[in-house]
Amino acid sequence: LQVAVMIAAGYYIQSTVELEYDALQKERPQDHDVIALEKESADKDALFQERTKLPTLPDHVRGMLVAGIASSYASCLLLAGPWKMFWGIACFRKFEITSTVEEALGGNPFEMVQPLGWIAIALCLLSTGLLAGFYSWAQNHVHALPAEKSNPGYAVLGDPATPSK
């Protein structure tokens, strides 16, 4: 019954949207605040996208971004790869739902993680740190530039033909 009601509601909502599309697209006075916030958000996003294009990034920032993505891929590869089948090592010890930490792991839950697993976890943490560092740099860079552009640090010279006051 609930599925039938949901299908009927979806049908009538879609029908109303199609028939009343023009009326639904008109701005209403109560929407002005939301529209202004959406425009402000879109402007900030466009500014962020413009100022963080890959070719315009400094080398060290581009390196952080590439290293963060590469370490993320390496971590996923270590966690998902069939290393037990090829090399005989795995990221984690076998632990079943019926196992207990005391019996299977000697009371230490960290014993579940094998050395390859610790490498995968370290790469994941490295990736998180590098990508968070990039995002932090990008936020500071995007918000700092308007202030720098409005105050260039040098005086603009006037027209030499016009006498100065």
Secondary structure, DSSP 8 states (H G I E B T S, - for coil): -HHHHHHHHHHHHHHHHHHTHHHHHS--GGGHHHHHHHHHHHHHHHHHHHHT-GGGS-HHHHHHHHHHHHHHHHHHHHHHS-HHHHTS--SB----TT--HHHHHTT-GGGGB-HHHHHHHHHHHHHHHHHHHHHHHHHHHHHHHHHHHHS-SS-----TTS---
